[in-house]
């Protein structure tokens, strides 16, 4: 599912909301999740899962085209852990 499909599904489920309002809701939801993760926080949606970040250490990598070694900086990457209810529904 892509973002526009999600907006369409929410609009169908809530016909009292205009498409602009639905788009604003979806955008706000995603923006708040990203902002919280950028602050180093965690976002937990009960029954769905939890978003967090994990630290990756600096390392020496390799450029696949040239074979040259490249220094890769330390960074944080997003991580998603599905909730108990989601795992149960996926493994029926």
C-alpha positions as a printed Julia matrix, in Angstrom:
92×3 Matrix{Float64}:
   0.0     0.0    0.0
   1.27    3.45  -0.85
   0.48    6.73   0.86
  -2.26    7.77  -1.6
  -4.0     4.41  -1.11
  -3.89    4.92   2.65
  -5.42    8.39   2.27
  -8.14    6.94   0.04
  -8.96    4.14   2.54
  -9.22    6.61   5.43
 -11.42    8.9    3.32
 -13.72    5.96   2.47
 -13.96    4.97   6.14
 -14.77    8.56   7.17
 -16.92   10.17   4.46
 -17.61   13.14   6.77
 -13.98   14.28   6.3
 -12.84   16.08   3.19
  -9.91   14.66   1.19
  -7.79   17.63   2.31
  -8.52   16.89   5.95
  -7.64   13.23   5.51
  -4.38   14.17   3.76
  -3.56   16.55   6.63
  -4.23   13.82   9.21
  -2.01   11.27   7.46
   0.76   13.84   6.93
   0.62   14.93  10.57
   0.77   11.33  11.77
   3.85   10.52   9.68
   5.54   13.84  10.52
   5.05   13.29  14.26
   6.46    9.77  14.1
   9.54   11.01  12.23
   9.99   13.99  14.58
   9.84   11.77  17.66
  12.37    9.33  16.2
  14.66   12.23  15.25
  14.63   13.3   18.92
  15.77    9.81  19.88
  12.33    8.83  21.17
  10.08    5.87  20.59
   6.57    5.69  19.13
   4.32    2.87  20.31
   0.97    2.17  18.66
  -0.81   -0.49  20.75
  -1.82   -3.52  18.71
   0.24   -2.33  15.75
   3.85   -2.03  16.86
   6.64    0.23  18.01
   8.98    2.47  16.04
  12.42    3.22  17.44
  15.95    3.82  16.24
  19.05    1.7   16.54
  22.64    2.85  16.47
  25.01    1.6   13.81
  28.73    1.91  14.49
  31.16    3.52  12.09
  32.79    0.99   9.81
  34.94    0.56   6.77
  32.86   -0.29   3.73
  33.63   -1.0    0.1
  32.46    0.8   -3.02
  30.9    -1.99  -5.13
  31.76   -0.31  -8.45
  35.42    0.42  -7.85
  36.3    -1.86  -4.95
  37.82    1.07  -3.03
  37.44    1.13   0.74
  35.18    3.85   2.1
  34.67    5.06   5.65
  31.0     4.86   6.65
  30.02    7.16   9.53
  28.09    6.03  12.59
  24.37    6.59  12.22
  20.94    5.84  13.61
  18.53    3.75  11.56
  14.78    3.31  12.02
  13.55    0.04  13.48
  10.02   -1.37  13.69
   8.91   -4.1   16.07
   5.44   -5.46  15.29
   2.96   -5.71  18.14
   1.53   -8.92  19.52
  -1.85   -8.42  17.8
  -0.22   -7.79  14.4
   1.95  -10.91  14.68
  -1.12  -12.97  15.63
  -3.12  -11.71  12.62
  -0.22  -12.36  10.23
   0.29  -15.92  11.44
  -3.31  -17.2   11.38
